[in-house]
Amino acid sequence: MHRTCVRAHPVLLDVLLNNLLSNAIKHNVAGGRVSITLRDRTLTVGNTGLPMVGNDTERLFERFGKGDADNQSLGLGLSIVREICKRYGYRLTYENRGEWHEIILGLQ
C-alpha cells in the first residue's frame, strides 16, 4: 500500500475534498461517471457533464463564477478550493475534453 501524506489543517482539507467531490456529483449528468485518482502526489477528480460553454476556465475558480448560467449553484465551491490550494501551495488546474471534466490538484 502506498501512502501520501498531505500537510493541511484537517478542517480545510475536509472542505477542499467535500467541495471537489460534491461538485463532481452535482455537475454530472444522469447515468454519468465520477473518477477519483491519487497518483504521484496528484489528486484528480473527474466527472462527465454537459460540455462547457465558452473557454474561460479561470472563471470557474472565481467567487460566483459558474460554467453554466442555468446552473442552480452559487459558484463558491471552486473558489474556496482555490483559496485553500493557494494557502498550501497546491497547483490547481481544470481540464475539459467535451463531456469529461477534471479538476487536478498537484500536492506539494
All heavy atoms as an XYZ file, in Angstrom:
851
protein
N       0.846     -1.175      0.000
C       0.000      0.000      0.000
C       0.893      1.239      0.000
O       1.831      1.328      0.773
C      -0.907     -0.006      1.225
C      -1.640      1.291      1.373
S      -3.116      1.159      2.290
C      -2.945      1.614      3.881
N       0.600      2.172     -0.863
C       1.345      3.425     -0.942
C       0.566      4.505     -0.208
O      -0.635      4.647     -0.400
C       1.546      3.832     -2.403
C       2.337      5.086     -2.549
N       3.685      5.136     -2.307
C       1.974      6.330     -2.897
C       4.120      6.360     -2.499
N       3.093      7.108     -2.867
N       1.250      5.249      0.623
C       0.599      6.274      1.435
C       1.094      7.654      0.999
O       2.275      7.844      0.749
C       0.950      6.044      2.892
C       0.172      6.895      3.843
C       0.481      6.520      5.247
N      -0.015      5.156      5.460
C      -0.003      4.545      6.615
N       0.494      5.136      7.667
N      -0.462      3.336      6.747
N       0.190      8.614      0.913
C       0.540     10.001      0.606
C       0.146     10.863      1.791
O      -1.005     10.848      2.215
C      -0.184     10.489     -0.666
O       0.244      9.692     -1.764
C       0.125     11.936     -0.947
N       1.104     11.587      2.328
C       0.830     12.491      3.439
C       0.667     13.910      2.904
O       1.445     14.349      2.062
C       1.970     12.461      4.452
S       2.119     10.865      5.273
N      -0.353     14.588      3.386
C      -0.642     15.950      2.963
C      -0.655     16.827      4.205
O      -1.311     16.502      5.191
C      -2.017     16.019      2.249
C      -2.362     17.439      1.873
C      -2.029     15.108      1.042
N       0.073     17.931      4.149
C       0.095     18.867      5.276
C      -0.956     19.948      5.039
O      -0.855     20.717      4.093
C       1.467     19.492      5.419
C       2.521     18.507      5.819
C       3.807     19.224      6.191
N       4.859     18.277      6.452
C       5.106     17.741      7.636
N       4.372     18.079      8.674
N       6.084     16.886      7.792
N      -1.955     19.942      5.909
C      -3.028     20.937      5.834
C      -3.856     20.825      7.105
O      -3.876     19.774      7.749
C      -3.907     20.713      4.611
N      -4.541     21.898      7.428
C      -5.466     21.856      8.563
C      -6.570     20.863      8.205
O      -7.120     20.908      7.101
C      -6.043     23.250      8.820
C      -6.790     23.340     10.103
N      -8.071     22.840     10.244
C      -6.436     23.834     11.310
C      -8.480     23.039     11.473
N      -7.495     23.644     12.151
N      -6.911     19.954      9.121
C      -7.905     18.922      8.785
C      -9.266     19.473      8.361
O      -9.920     18.901      7.485
C      -8.021     18.084     10.057
C      -7.203     18.749     11.095
C      -6.379     19.805     10.466
N      -9.698     20.571      8.940
C     -10.994     21.147      8.554
C     -10.921     21.697      7.130
O     -11.841     21.492      6.331
C     -11.437     22.241      9.555
C     -12.678     22.962      9.053
C     -11.689     21.630     10.935
N      -9.818     22.366      6.796
C      -9.670     22.899      5.438
C      -9.544     21.765      4.420
O     -10.083     21.856      3.313
C      -8.477     23.840      5.345
C      -8.616     25.152      6.108
C      -7.356     25.992      5.964
C      -9.837     25.930      5.650
N      -8.853     20.699      4.784
C      -8.741     19.546      3.892
C     -10.108     18.904      3.682
O     -10.456     18.513      2.561
C      -7.749     18.541      4.477
C      -7.260     17.454      3.553
C      -6.656     18.012      2.273
C      -6.259     16.575      4.271
N     -10.905     18.835      4.736
C     -12.269     18.306      4.626
C     -13.104     19.179      3.685
O     -13.827     18.659      2.824
C     -12.910     18.242      6.016
C     -14.331     17.729      5.964
O     -14.537     16.590      5.490
O     -15.241     18.468      6.390
N     -13.020     20.489      3.829
C     -13.769     21.410      2.965
C     -13.319     21.247      1.514
O     -14.145     21.170      0.597
C     -13.588     22.874      3.435
C     -14.113     23.863      2.403
C     -14.271     23.086      4.775
N     -12.004     21.166      1.294
C     -11.468     21.021     -0.058
C     -11.997     19.755     -0.723
O     -12.538     19.794     -1.832
C      -9.935     20.999      0.004
C      -9.220     20.903     -1.330
C      -8.021     21.832     -1.342
C      -8.760     19.492     -1.590
N     -11.855     18.621     -0.040
C     -12.299     17.343     -0.611
C     -13.808     17.306     -0.789
O     -14.315     16.824     -1.815
C     -11.823     16.178      0.261
C     -10.308     15.978      0.297
C      -9.941     14.913      1.326
C      -9.778     15.622     -1.075
N     -14.545     17.809      0.194
C     -16.007     17.834      0.099
C     -16.462     18.671     -1.097
O     -17.349     18.261     -1.853
C     -16.616     18.367      1.389
C     -18.119     18.320      1.351
O     -18.712     17.292      1.030
N     -18.745     19.434      1.665
N     -15.853     19.841     -1.288
C     -16.237     20.694     -2.411
C     -15.922     20.036     -3.744
O     -16.721     20.105     -4.685
C     -15.556     22.061     -2.320
C     -16.222     22.970     -1.316
O     -17.282     22.667     -0.775
N     -15.599     24.098     -1.041
N     -14.753     19.403     -3.856
C     -14.392     18.742     -5.109
C     -15.346     17.592     -5.439
O     -15.821     17.471     -6.570
C     -12.958     18.227     -5.054
C     -11.857     19.269     -5.099
C     -10.496     18.606     -4.937
C     -11.913     20.070     -6.396
N     -15.624     16.766     -4.436
C     -16.485     15.605     -4.685
C     -17.937     16.001     -4.911
O     -18.591     15.485     -5.828
C     -16.365     14.607     -3.536
C     -14.976     14.000     -3.352
C     -14.945     13.095     -2.132
C     -14.553     13.244     -4.596
N     -18.455     16.915     -4.107
C     -19.851     17.323     -4.301
C     -20.011     18.051     -5.634
O     -21.040     17.905     -6.302
C     -20.355     18.166     -3.133
O     -19.651     19.372     -3.039
N     -18.994     18.790     -6.047
C     -19.031     19.468     -7.336
C     -19.103     18.445     -8.480
O     -19.877     18.603     -9.424
C     -17.782     20.346     -7.484
C     -17.942     21.409     -8.529
O     -18.847     22.214     -8.437
N     -17.060     21.397     -9.506
N     -18.294     17.398     -8.386
C     -18.283     16.362     -9.424
C     -19.625     15.644     -9.511
O     -20.086     15.282    -10.600
C     -17.167     15.359     -9.154
N     -20.274     15.458     -8.373
C     -21.579     14.795     -8.349
C     -22.675     15.747     -8.825
O     -23.508     15.400     -9.663
C     -21.876     14.264     -6.933
C     -20.888     13.152     -6.589
C     -23.322     13.799     -6.811
C     -20.840     12.783     -5.116
N     -22.659     16.951     -8.311
C     -23.698     17.939     -8.623
C     -23.728     18.309    -10.106
O     -24.788     18.518    -10.675
C     -23.454     19.196     -7.786
C     -24.528     20.242     -7.885
C     -24.167     21.510     -7.116
C     -23.557     21.204     -5.776
N     -23.131     22.387     -5.029
N     -22.560     18.399    -10.732
C     -22.485     18.851    -12.121
C     -22.379     17.693    -13.106
O     -21.997     17.885    -14.261
C     -21.308     19.815    -12.294
C     -21.481     21.048    -11.475
N     -22.425     22.007    -11.770
C     -20.868     21.461    -10.343
C     -22.366     22.964    -10.871
N     -21.435     22.655     -9.986
N     -22.747     16.512    -12.650
C     -22.735     15.338    -13.502
C     -24.038     15.244    -14.287
O     -24.951     16.054    -14.086
C     -22.541     14.077    -12.647
C     -21.770     13.001    -13.369
O     -21.970     12.781    -14.546
N     -20.886     12.334    -12.642
N     -24.115     14.280    -15.174
C     -25.330     14.037    -15.952
C     -25.929     12.705    -15.502
O     -25.235     11.879    -14.898
C     -25.031     14.001    -17.470
C     -24.610     15.369    -17.961
C     -23.974     12.968    -17.812
N     -27.197     12.499    -15.776
C     -27.856     11.242    -15.426
C     -27.098     10.081    -16.068
O     -26.771     10.123    -17.255
C     -29.306     11.266    -15.895
N     -26.783      9.072    -15.271
C     -26.044      7.921    -15.768
C     -24.564      8.201    -15.992
O     -23.873      7.390    -16.611
N     -24.079      9.331    -15.501
C     -22.686      9.731    -15.715
C     -21.714      9.001    -14.797
O     -22.084      8.102    -14.044
N     -20.440      9.415    -14.877
C     -19.375      8.781    -14.102
C     -18.607      9.826    -13.292
O     -18.500     10.972    -13.698
C     -18.388      8.087    -15.037
C     -18.981      6.986    -15.863
C     -17.955      6.282    -16.756
N     -16.800      7.072    -17.155
C     -16.664      7.688    -18.328
N     -17.633      7.635    -19.208
N     -15.565      8.356    -18.621
N     -18.056      9.372    -12.170
C     -17.141     10.167    -11.352
C     -15.890      9.323    -11.157
O     -15.976      8.119    -10.896
C     -17.754     10.528     -9.980
C     -16.710     11.168     -9.066
C     -18.945     11.450    -10.146
N     -14.726      9.955    -11.294
C     -13.451      9.266    -11.136
C     -12.591     10.037    -10.136
O     -12.491     11.263    -10.229
C     -12.735      9.185    -12.488
O     -11.406      8.760    -12.333
N     -11.981      9.312     -9.192
C     -11.082      9.920     -8.205
C      -9.770      9.144     -8.272
O      -9.754      7.930     -8.069
C     -11.668      9.845     -6.782
C     -13.038     10.506     -6.747
C     -10.711     10.476     -5.780
C     -13.866     10.116     -5.554
N      -8.675      9.855     -8.563
C      -7.376      9.204     -8.711
C      -6.332      9.966     -7.911
O      -6.270     11.194     -7.985
C      -6.944      9.189    -10.201
O      -7.982      8.634    -10.986
C      -5.676      8.405    -10.394
N      -5.510      9.241     -7.164
C      -4.367      9.823     -6.471
C      -3.142      9.076     -6.966
O      -2.988      7.876     -6.730
C      -4.514      9.689     -4.956
C      -3.351     10.226     -4.126
C      -3.153     11.726     -4.373
C      -3.600      9.965     -2.644
N      -2.280      9.806     -7.684
C      -1.088      9.190     -8.257
C       0.051     10.204     -8.227
O      -0.109     11.321     -8.724
C      -1.375      8.759     -9.697
C      -0.247      7.993    -10.338
C      -0.621      7.490    -11.730
N      -1.726      6.543    -11.650
C      -2.834      6.634    -12.387
N      -2.990      7.604    -13.253
N      -3.797      5.755    -12.262
N       1.188      9.792     -7.685
C       2.380     10.645     -7.670
C       2.085     12.048     -7.136
O       2.417     13.046     -7.759
C       2.990     10.742     -9.069
C       3.427      9.390     -9.597
O       3.877      8.558     -8.790
O       3.323      9.165    -10.813
N       1.407     12.129     -6.001
C       1.081     13.399     -5.329
C       0.197     14.299     -6.187
O       0.205     15.516     -6.054
C       2.347     14.116     -4.878
C       3.179     13.260     -3.915
C       4.165     13.993     -3.086
N       3.663     15.090     -2.306
C       3.011     14.988     -1.142
N       2.709     13.816     -0.656
N       2.643     16.051     -0.477
N      -0.582     13.693     -7.073
C      -1.548     14.429     -7.879
C      -2.919     13.807     -7.673
O      -3.113     12.613     -7.920
C      -1.170     14.388     -9.375
O       0.117     14.972     -9.541
C      -2.182     15.130    -10.217
N      -3.861     14.619     -7.193
C      -5.234     14.183     -6.994
C      -6.064     14.695     -8.163
O      -6.062     15.893     -8.452
C      -5.796     14.751     -5.683
C      -7.280     14.481     -5.429
C      -7.517     12.993     -5.188
C      -7.782     15.299     -4.254
N      -6.752     13.783     -8.837
C      -7.601     14.145     -9.964
C      -9.028     13.699     -9.675
O      -9.258     12.535     -9.353
C      -7.105     13.485    -11.268
O      -5.744     13.838    -11.482
C      -7.948     13.926    -12.464
N      -9.964     14.642     -9.767
C     -11.383     14.335     -9.623
C     -12.024     14.668    -10.962
O     -11.986     15.811    -11.416
C     -12.038     15.152     -8.489
C     -13.529     14.847     -8.401
C     -11.352     14.870     -7.159
N     -12.571     13.647    -11.607
C     -13.176     13.834    -12.921
C     -14.626     13.414    -12.926
O     -15.054     12.599    -12.096
N     -15.366     13.994    -13.849
C     -16.775     13.624    -13.990
C     -17.272     13.939    -15.392
O     -16.746     14.800    -16.072
C     -17.647     14.351    -12.958
C     -17.659     15.851    -13.142
O     -16.715     16.526    -12.737
N     -18.703     16.379    -13.755
N     -18.295     13.196    -15.777
C     -18.997     13.528    -17.002
C     -19.906     14.712    -16.703
O     -20.255     14.959    -15.544
C     -19.854     12.341    -17.489
O     -20.608     11.837    -16.383
C     -18.997     11.238    -18.072
N     -20.253     15.446    -17.716
C     -21.128     16.600    -17.539
C     -21.389     17.249    -18.880
O     -20.826     16.850    -19.902
N     -22.228     18.236    -18.872
C     -22.500     18.966    -20.100
C     -21.230     19.654    -20.574
O     -20.418     20.088    -19.753
C     -23.600     20.005    -19.868
C     -24.960     19.445    -19.459
C     -25.918     20.590    -19.131
C     -25.522     18.549    -20.545
N     -21.042     19.770    -21.885
C     -19.863     20.490    -22.384
C     -19.857     21.918    -21.851
O     -20.905     22.541    -21.691
C     -20.042     20.467    -23.894
C     -20.944     19.319    -24.159
C     -21.856     19.233    -22.966
N     -18.667     22.421    -21.566
C     -18.528     23.770    -21.029
C     -18.849     24.800    -22.102
O     -18.468     24.653    -23.253
C     -17.112     23.983    -20.518
C     -16.945     25.283    -19.804
S     -15.435     25.250    -18.884
C     -15.402     26.918    -18.356
N     -19.545     25.860    -21.676
C     -19.881     26.960    -22.577
C     -18.747     27.979    -22.502
O     -18.412     28.466    -21.423
C     -21.224     27.612    -22.164
C     -21.541     28.797    -23.060
C     -22.338     26.582    -22.192
N     -18.120     28.286    -23.625
C     -17.008     29.244    -23.639
C     -15.709     28.599    -23.207
O     -15.656     27.429    -22.843
N     -14.645     29.382    -23.242
C     -13.314     28.873    -22.910
C     -12.724     29.492    -21.654
O     -11.557     29.291    -21.369
C     -12.353     29.142    -24.079
C     -12.717     28.315    -25.287
O     -13.247     27.227    -25.145
N     -12.441     28.831    -26.466
N     -13.491     30.253    -20.910
C     -12.971     30.969    -19.754
C     -12.958     30.065    -18.532
O     -13.756     30.218    -17.605
C     -13.804     32.225    -19.500
C     -13.162     33.152    -18.482
O     -12.021     32.880    -18.067
O     -13.809     34.146    -18.114
N     -12.013     29.112    -18.502
C     -11.975     28.158    -17.401
C     -11.539     28.810    -16.086
O     -11.909     28.325    -15.025
C     -11.038     26.981    -17.723
O      -9.727     27.486    -17.997
C     -11.541     26.212    -18.935
N     -10.785     29.896    -16.139
C     -10.377     30.583    -14.907
C     -11.584     31.104    -14.137
O     -11.559     31.207    -12.927
C      -9.414     31.733    -15.220
C      -7.983     31.290    -15.388
C      -7.447     30.557    -14.167
O      -7.535     31.095    -13.042
O      -6.933     29.444    -14.341
N     -12.654     31.427    -14.846
C     -13.867     31.928    -14.210
C     -14.473     30.903    -13.251
O     -15.119     31.261    -12.276
C     -14.876     32.352    -15.277
C     -16.172     32.886    -14.707
C     -16.842     33.873    -15.636
N     -18.201     34.152    -15.245
C     -18.566     34.785    -14.132
N     -17.653     35.192    -13.290
N     -19.837     35.003    -13.855
N     -14.225     29.626    -13.510
C     -14.750     28.577    -12.634
C     -14.229     28.712    -11.207
O     -14.881     28.314    -10.251
C     -14.360     27.195    -13.159
C     -14.996     26.747    -14.461
C     -14.392     25.424    -14.889
C     -16.502     26.635    -14.312
N     -13.024     29.273    -11.052
C     -12.393     29.377     -9.743
C     -12.656     30.718     -9.064
O     -12.170     30.961     -7.965
C     -10.879     29.151     -9.866
C     -10.538     27.778    -10.390
C      -9.991     27.611    -11.645
C     -10.783     26.650     -9.625
C      -9.673     26.363    -12.129
C     -10.481     25.391    -10.094
C      -9.926     25.240    -11.356
N     -13.424     31.589     -9.703
C     -13.753     32.886     -9.117
C     -15.019     32.780     -8.273
O     -15.884     31.944     -8.551
C     -13.975     33.931    -10.217
C     -12.730     34.248    -11.013
C     -13.009     35.184    -12.176
O     -14.175     35.611    -12.352
O     -12.059     35.465    -12.909
N     -15.139     33.651     -7.276
C     -16.370     33.680     -6.487
C     -17.542     33.969     -7.405
O     -17.483     34.872     -8.230
C     -16.292     34.759     -5.407
C     -15.369     34.389     -4.285
C     -15.361     35.433     -3.210
N     -16.672     35.501     -2.587
C     -17.115     36.555     -1.928
N     -16.384     37.629     -1.807
N     -18.302     36.542     -1.390
N     -18.579     33.202     -7.264
C     -19.811     33.303     -8.042
C     -19.597     32.999     -9.518
O     -20.472     33.245    -10.334
C     -20.486     34.677     -7.862
C     -20.686     35.026     -6.417
C     -19.972     36.059     -5.835
C     -21.562     34.300     -5.628
C     -20.135     36.381     -4.495
C     -21.730     34.608     -4.282
C     -21.018     35.654     -3.714
N     -18.425     32.474     -9.878
C     -18.166     32.079    -11.267
C     -18.774     30.715    -11.533
O     -18.680     29.805    -10.713
N     -19.426     30.569    -12.660
C     -20.081     29.316    -12.992
C     -19.819     28.998    -14.460
O     -19.696     29.887    -15.288
C     -21.589     29.396    -12.749
C     -21.930     29.762    -11.316
C     -23.380     29.592    -10.985
C     -24.268     30.568    -11.692
N     -25.651     30.487    -11.250
N     -19.739     27.718    -14.781
C     -19.540     27.296    -16.162
C     -20.838     27.250    -16.942
O     -20.840     27.210    -18.153
N     -21.968     27.273    -16.250
C     -23.280     27.153    -16.893
C     -24.218     28.162    -16.248
O     -24.530     28.063    -15.066
C     -23.798     25.722    -16.703
C     -25.143     25.481    -17.346
O     -25.716     26.415    -17.928
O     -25.623     24.339    -17.262
N     -24.679     29.127    -17.010
C     -25.532     30.191    -16.471
C     -26.859     29.659    -15.928
O     -27.449     30.259    -15.035
C     -25.800     31.235    -17.555
N     -27.337     28.519    -16.438
C     -28.606     27.964    -15.979
C     -28.467     27.145    -14.697
O     -29.436     26.724    -14.113
C     -29.209     27.066    -17.066
C     -29.592     27.865    -18.293
O     -29.897     29.065    -18.145
O     -29.578     27.288    -19.395
N     -27.253     26.937    -14.246
C     -26.969     26.116    -13.091
C     -27.487     26.789    -11.814
O     -27.374     27.982    -11.645
C     -25.443     25.919    -13.027
C     -25.052     24.889    -12.029
O     -25.583     24.833    -10.938
N     -24.099     24.078    -12.407
N     -27.991     25.985    -10.879
C     -28.509     26.498     -9.613
C     -27.408     26.720     -8.570
O     -27.667     27.199     -7.481
C     -29.553     25.531     -9.045
C     -30.774     25.392     -9.927
C     -31.526     26.707    -10.062
O     -31.794     27.377     -9.080
N     -31.848     27.093    -11.279
N     -26.176     26.383     -8.904
C     -25.051     26.533     -7.990
C     -24.752     28.001     -7.715
O     -24.926     28.857     -8.571
C     -23.814     25.875     -8.617
O     -22.658     26.222     -7.900
N     -24.263     28.292     -6.502
C     -23.879     29.654     -6.150
C     -22.526     30.039     -6.739
O     -22.188     31.207     -6.830
C     -23.822     29.817     -4.627
C     -25.142     29.700     -3.900
C     -24.909     29.772     -2.401
C     -26.095     30.791     -4.350
N     -21.719     29.050     -7.101
C     -20.411     29.347     -7.676
C     -19.356     29.682     -6.643
O     -18.447     30.462     -6.915
N     -19.463     29.110     -5.452
C     -18.486     29.374     -4.393
C     -17.524     28.214     -4.159
O     -16.402     28.422     -3.707
C     -19.198     29.689     -3.072
C     -19.953     31.005     -3.033
C     -20.757     31.101     -1.753
C     -19.000     32.168     -3.153
N     -17.932     26.986     -4.443
C     -17.147     25.798     -4.100
C     -15.732     25.804     -4.637
O     -14.775     25.593     -3.889
N     -15.565     26.054     -5.936
C     -14.226     26.015     -6.508
C     -13.396     27.230     -6.127
O     -12.164     27.153     -6.097
C     -14.290     25.852     -8.024
C     -14.767     24.478     -8.513
C     -14.792     24.421    -10.033
C     -13.920     23.356     -7.946
N     -14.043     28.345     -5.808
C     -13.262     29.498     -5.343
C     -12.698     29.213     -3.946
O     -11.576     29.612     -3.626
C     -14.099     30.780     -5.342
O     -15.114     30.740     -4.376
N     -13.448     28.495     -3.139
C     -12.952     28.088     -1.821
C     -11.804     27.098     -1.991
O     -10.768     27.204     -1.334
C     -14.092     27.501     -0.958
C     -15.112     28.597     -0.626
C     -13.539     26.841      0.294
C     -16.398     28.094     -0.020
N     -11.964     26.140     -2.911
C     -10.896     25.187     -3.210
C      -9.634     25.937     -3.637
O      -8.532     25.639     -3.182
C     -11.346     24.186     -4.306
C     -10.160     23.403     -4.855
C     -12.410     23.240     -3.763
N      -9.787     26.932     -4.499
C      -8.635     27.705     -4.979
C      -7.920     28.400     -3.816
O      -6.688     28.407     -3.747
C      -9.070     28.738     -6.005
C      -7.876     29.562     -6.517
C      -8.277     30.622     -7.480
N      -9.124     31.593     -6.784
C      -9.682     32.640     -7.348
N      -9.523     32.855     -8.623
N     -10.421     33.467     -6.650
N      -8.668     28.981     -2.895
C      -8.047     29.681     -1.771
C      -7.288     28.711     -0.859
O      -6.206     29.040     -0.366
C      -9.094     30.465     -0.975
C      -9.677     31.643     -1.740
C      -8.605     32.606     -2.233
O      -7.712     32.984     -1.454
O      -8.662     32.984     -3.419
N      -7.845     27.534     -0.638
C      -7.147     26.533      0.175
C      -5.874     26.087     -0.542
O      -4.811     25.955      0.082
C      -8.074     25.340      0.490
C      -9.246     25.798      1.368
C      -7.292     24.207      1.159
C     -10.351     24.774      1.536
N      -5.954     25.888     -1.834
C      -4.773     25.496     -2.615
C      -3.692     26.569     -2.559
O      -2.507     26.256     -2.410
C      -5.168     25.209     -4.065
S      -6.088     23.673     -4.269
N      -4.097     27.835     -2.662
C      -3.124     28.934     -2.548
C      -2.431     28.904     -1.199
O      -1.218     29.077     -1.100
C      -3.825     30.289     -2.712
C      -4.101     30.698     -4.118
C      -4.706     32.097     -4.084
C      -5.237     32.553     -5.395
N      -5.860     33.881     -5.287
N      -3.208     28.687     -0.157
C      -2.669     28.703      1.209
C      -1.571     27.661      1.399
O      -0.577     27.897      2.083
C      -3.798     28.468      2.206
C      -3.331     28.428      3.632
C      -4.490     28.176      4.579
N      -4.015     28.198      5.930
C      -4.387     29.082      6.837
N      -5.244     30.017      6.530
N      -3.905     29.024      8.054
N      -1.748     26.490      0.775
C      -0.803     25.389      0.972
C       0.124     25.156     -0.224
O       0.924     24.215     -0.203
C      -1.552     24.105      1.341
C      -2.210     24.228      2.692
C      -3.583     24.399      2.806
C      -1.440     24.221      3.853
C      -4.181     24.537      4.052
C      -2.032     24.358      5.104
C      -3.398     24.515      5.192
O      -3.988     24.659      6.431
N       0.027     25.988     -1.243
C       0.915     25.855     -2.398
C       0.581     24.697     -3.317
O       1.444     24.205     -4.042
N      -0.670     24.247     -3.304
C      -1.090     23.182     -4.219
C      -1.346     23.792     -5.590
O      -1.900     24.884     -5.691
C      -2.380     22.502     -3.747
C      -2.356     21.930     -2.355
C      -3.541     21.757     -1.667
C      -1.179     21.560     -1.726
C      -3.558     21.226     -0.384
C      -1.179     21.031     -0.443
C      -2.379     20.873      0.220
O      -2.391     20.350      1.484
N      -0.981     23.086     -6.627
C      -1.256     23.529     -8.000
C      -2.676     23.066     -8.370
O      -3.014     21.897     -8.216
C      -0.215     22.914     -8.949
C      -0.299     23.405    -10.376
C       0.758     22.729    -11.262
N       0.493     21.299    -11.398
C       1.165     20.328    -10.793
N       2.179     20.615     -9.998
N       0.848     19.065    -10.964
N      -3.504     23.971     -8.858
C      -4.906     23.673     -9.178
C      -5.160     23.962    -10.647
O      -4.909     25.070    -11.122
C      -5.826     24.539     -8.305
C      -7.324     24.428     -8.542
C      -7.836     23.034     -8.178
C      -8.060     25.491     -7.726
N      -5.632     22.964    -11.381
C      -5.948     23.161    -12.801
C      -7.264     22.469    -13.137
O      -7.718     21.563    -12.432
C      -4.841     22.607    -13.728
O      -4.623     21.230    -13.422
C      -3.552     23.378    -13.574
N      -7.847     22.923    -14.232
C      -9.086     22.346    -14.764
C      -8.820     21.939    -16.204
O      -8.190     22.695    -16.962
C     -10.214     23.381    -14.721
C     -11.430     22.980    -15.524
C     -12.359     22.086    -15.005
C     -11.636     23.465    -16.801
C     -13.473     21.702    -15.743
C     -12.739     23.090    -17.543
C     -13.650     22.206    -17.011
O     -14.742     21.826    -17.744
N      -9.268     20.760    -16.569
C      -9.163     20.300    -17.955
C     -10.528     19.808    -18.411
O     -11.269     19.213    -17.634
C      -8.133     19.180    -18.088
C      -6.718     19.651    -17.858
C      -5.686     18.557    -18.078
O      -6.043     17.457    -18.558
O      -4.515     18.807    -17.761
N     -10.832     20.070    -19.658
C     -12.119     19.677    -20.223
C     -11.906     19.093    -21.613
O     -11.228     19.680    -22.438
C     -13.039     20.904    -20.297
C     -14.333     20.609    -21.022
O     -14.630     21.223    -22.032
N     -15.094     19.671    -20.531
N     -12.468     17.915    -21.809
C     -12.464     17.276    -23.121
C     -13.907     16.864    -23.417
O     -14.347     15.792    -23.012
C     -11.523     16.069    -23.125
C     -10.051     16.475    -23.037
C      -9.099     15.301    -22.966
N      -9.259     14.436    -21.806
C      -8.888     14.736    -20.556
N      -8.336     15.896    -20.298
N      -9.055     13.883    -19.576
N     -14.633     17.774    -24.066
C     -16.036     17.502    -24.384
C     -16.868     17.373    -23.129
O     -17.014     18.316    -22.372
N     -17.383     16.166    -22.896
C     -18.240     15.932    -21.735
C     -17.461     15.445    -20.508
O     -18.063     15.151    -19.480
C     -19.337     14.929    -22.085
C     -20.300     15.471    -23.126
C     -21.418     14.509    -23.443
O     -21.380     13.342    -22.990
O     -22.351     14.922    -24.139
N     -16.130     15.358    -20.589
C     -15.323     14.916    -19.451
C     -14.613     16.120    -18.848
O     -13.919     16.855    -19.526
C     -14.312     13.858    -19.866
C     -13.611     13.259    -18.691
C     -12.310     13.455    -18.334
C     -14.169     12.396    -17.703
N     -12.023     12.763    -17.179
C     -13.155     12.099    -16.767
C     -15.437     11.855    -17.503
C     -13.369     11.286    -15.663
C     -15.638     11.039    -16.408
C     -14.619     10.756    -15.497
N     -14.800     16.313    -17.541
C     -14.250     17.452    -16.806
C     -13.335     16.922    -15.702
O     -13.700     15.949    -15.024
C     -15.379     18.272    -16.167
C     -16.411     18.711    -17.148
N     -16.345     19.920    -17.794
C     -17.532     18.086    -17.626
C     -17.382     20.039    -18.605
N     -18.118     18.942    -18.523
N     -12.177     17.564    -15.508
C     -11.257     17.156    -14.453
C     -10.727     18.361    -13.687
O     -10.352     19.378    -14.285
C     -10.052     16.401    -15.018
C     -10.363     15.038    -15.515
C      -9.144     14.301    -16.012
O      -8.127     14.940    -16.401
O      -9.184     13.069    -16.018
N     -10.702     18.232    -12.376
C     -10.008     19.173    -11.503
C      -8.777     18.415    -11.014
O      -8.884     17.297    -10.492
C     -10.884     19.598    -10.303
C     -12.167     20.274    -10.766
C     -10.072     20.488     -9.358
C     -11.977     21.652    -11.346
N      -7.612     19.025    -11.187
C      -6.344     18.367    -10.868
C      -5.620     19.183     -9.807
O      -5.405     20.389     -9.979
C      -5.481     18.229    -12.134
C      -6.277     17.450    -13.188
C      -4.158     17.536    -11.813
C      -5.823     17.705    -14.598
N      -5.242     18.516     -8.716
C      -4.507     19.140     -7.624
C      -3.116     18.546     -7.579
O      -2.970     17.323     -7.384
C      -5.185     18.830     -6.288
C      -5.946     19.911     -5.583
C      -7.103     20.379     -6.402
C      -6.393     19.429     -4.252
N      -2.101     19.374     -7.746
C      -0.729     18.949     -7.554
C      -0.368     19.240     -6.115
O      -0.266     20.401     -5.718
N      -0.208     18.195     -5.313
C       0.050     18.356     -3.879
C       1.546     18.512     -3.647
O       2.347     17.791     -4.218
C      -0.480     17.138     -3.119
C      -1.961     16.831     -3.368
C      -2.335     15.486     -2.774
C      -2.829     17.934     -2.807
N       1.925     19.467     -2.818
C       3.341     19.726     -2.537
C       3.815     18.861     -1.404
O       3.148     18.526     -0.536
C       3.542     21.199     -2.186
C       3.024     22.133     -3.245
C       3.657     21.932     -4.605
O       4.835     21.657     -4.713
N       2.876     22.039     -5.642
